[in-house]
Amino acid sequence: MRAVNEAIARMKVTQGAQPAVRKAVVALREDSLRVEPGTLLGQEEDLIERYQVSRPTLRQAAALVGQEQLVTVRRGVGGGYFSQRPDFSGVAHMAAILLQVEGAKVEDMLRTVETIRVEMVSLAATGGSVEAMEKLQDYIDADEAIEDGDYNFRRFLKAERQHNELVGLAAGNQVLHLFMQILLELVATLRPTEDILFGKEERYLEWRVQRNKMIRAILARDVEIALVEARRGSAKIRQWLEEDRAVEQSGRRRAANVD
């Protein structure tokens, strides 16, 4: 939790930064966005002169813009300040940490995942490009070729990430895709006791079948069936959540009676 709190604190630093630092942040950010990723923005001395700031101010600004994944600093020969771009996983990870710190509930996560997944499935089935559909076809062919006995939880998690990435690609909506990635990152922060699929082979294999039915419907461009399968999958998740909650409550009652 300490690392999480430190990460959130770094995300809020810009708001309290000195005017000179904020000015350098804006300039450094704009310079980075004007060029291609990996472009040298300048040596430290060059940027100090360009922005008319002190070395400590530049370094503070670079640290803040670095948190945005827009600038990276390389030291030594051939080093300097280089343009960079954020990626989905980095942004999603930080947003998930924020939600974790704010106490996001499992029920809220699942409800939001369902809402986003339904919309993404609809978009994928109606507008997925030929390339996206081919990648989904390759994915499901490879996934269904694996026997249940060889489908361990690690393989299941990898397949889940792949399928969400490919459905996001087929949907063609970057905003929905990012929101889904944030939620998946958040789900990954759950403790094993909170995860309704961890260590429960029967459940994740059943979910695999349901997921692949949904993908087959997307590939057939059958929006109605794809949405039905997506909602059936969500219903299963809610059912398992309620079952686990009932078991937990029963355990608490027994413990209370013993005491």
N, C-alpha and C positions, 0 to 999 in steps of 0.2 A: 504493500500500500504506500510505503514511503516513496518508491519510484514513481508511482502513479501521481501522487500529490506534487512531486517535483516537476513532472511533465506538465501538469495543469498550470503550475505557477509560471513556468516558462512561457506558456501560451498567452498569459495575461500581462507579461512584462511590458509589451509595447505601449499599453495604455498609460503606464506610469513613467515612461521614458522621458528624459529631458528633451526640450525642443530641438536642440542640435542633433541628438540621436534620432529623433523622429524624422527630421529633415533628411538626414543621411539614409535612413531606412527607405523613405520614399524614392530618393534618387537612385539608390542601389537596386531597388525593386524594379523601377522603370527601365534602368539600363539593362537589367537581366532579361526583361520581357521583350525588349526591342531586338534581341539577337537570338540565334539558334542555341539550344542547349550545348554546353561544352565549350562555348566561345570564351576566350580570355577577355575579361572586362578591364583588366589592368593589374599592374603590380601595386602593392600597398602604397608606395610613395606616389604613384600616379593618381590613385583615388583620393589620397589625402589632399593633393593639390587641386584635383578636379572639384571635389565637394567642399573644399576650404574648411576642413575639420581637423581635429587632433587625431593622433593615432588611437588613443583609447576610445574616442567617440566612434571612429570607423570600425573598430573591432567589436564594439557593442552593437552597432547597426548590423554588421555582418553576421553576428551570432543570431540576431532576431530574424533577419531575412533567411538565414540558414535554417531556422526552425520552420520556415514556410517552404523549404526545399526549393528555393529559387537561386541560392548562391552556395557554392562550396569553395572552401579556401584550401589551397595546396601550398605547403611550405617547401623551402629548398630550391635547388636549381630547376628552372622551368615552372616554378610555382606562380601563384597569384590568386586572384579572385575570378572564378569561372561561373558562367551562367548555368543554371540547373532548372529542372522542371519537377514539380511534385508528381507522384504517381498515385493511383487509386489506393494501393495498399497502405502507403504512408499516411495519406489523409484519413482514410477509413480507420486506421489504427488509433490515431490521435483523437478522432471524434468518439470512438468507442470507449477510450479511456475516460473522456469527459463524461459520457453517459454513465459509465460505471461509478465514477466518483459521485455523480448526482443521484445515484441509487435507482437506476432504471430497473423496473420489475420484469421478471420473466414473462408474465402475461402480456405486458406492453410490447416486449420484443416480438413475441409470437404473433400478436394481433397485427403489428405493423408489417412484419415479414409477409403475412398472408395478403394484406392489402397491396403491397408492392409486387409480390409474385403474380397475383392475378392480372395486374395491369401489364407486367412484362410478358407474361405468357400470351396475352391477347395480341400485343404488338408483334411478338415474335412469330406467331402463327399467321398473322395477316401480312406482315411486311418484311420478314426475314430475307436477307439477300441470299443468292445462290451459294456464295462462299460460306456464309454463316450456316446455312442448312447442311452443306457438305461436312462442315466441321462437327455439327451436332450428330450427323449420321455416323461419322467415324467414331465419335465418342461412344454412342450407344452400342454400336456393333462391338467395340472393344470391351465395354462394360458387361454386356450380356454374355460375352464369351467366357467370363470368369465364373467358376462354380461357387456355390454358396459356401462350401467348406474352405475355400481359399480367400473368401471375402472378409478379411478381418476389419477391425474398426479403423485402423490407420488407412487402409485402402478405401474404406467407405468415406472418410473425411476428405481424402484427396479427390474422390469422384464427386463429392458434393460441391467442392470449390470449383472444379472444372465445369460442372453442369451449370452452376450459377453464372460463371464467367461467359459461357457459350450462349446461354439464354439471354444474358445481358447484351451480348454482341448482336444476336439476332433481333432483339427488341429495338436496337438502334437509339435508345434513349439514355444518354450519359448520366442524366440526373437520377433517374430511377436506379441505374446500375450502381452509382456511387452510394445511394442510400441503402441498397441491398448489401453492398460490401461492408458498410458501417455496421449494419445489424449483424452480419455474420461474424465480424470481428468481435462484437459485443457478446454474442453467444459463446464465442471461444473463450471468453474470460470467466465463464461459469465454473463453479467448483463441480467436481465429478458427481457430488450428491445432488446438484441442481440440474444436471444434464439428463434429460429424459431418454437419451439414446446411449449414453456412455455405458459400456459393459453389458448392454442388453441386446444380444445378437438377434433374437427373434424380432425385436422392434426395428432395428436398422435394416435388416434384410427385407422386412415388410415394406419399410419406407422406400427402399431401393426399387422394389417392384412398382410401387405407386408412382415414384418419380419417373421411372422409365415409361410408364403408360402415358404420362403427361408429355414427355418428350416425343414419343411416337405420334401423338396427336398433333403436336406442333409441326412435325415433319410432314404429316399428311395435310397440313394447313386446315385442320378441322378445329376452328376456334371454339365451337360449342363444347366438344368433347375435351379439348385441352383445358378449358376453364372448369369443367366438371371434375376432371382428375386433379387439378390444382386444389380445388376446394375440398375434395375428398382427402387429399394429403393433409391439408390444414386441420380437418376434422379429426384425423387420426392423432395429430400432435396434441390437440386440445384434450382428446380422450385420455391419452397417456399422461398428460400433465395432471388431470383430475384424479386418475388412478394413483399416481405417486403421492399426490396431496392427501388422498384418503388413507393410504398406508402410513404416511408420516403422522397424521392426526391420530390414527389408531395406536401407533407406537407411543405417542405422547400420553394418551389416555391410560394405556397399560402401565407406563412408567409412573404416572401420577397415582394410580391405584396401589402400586407396590409401595410407594413412599407412604 
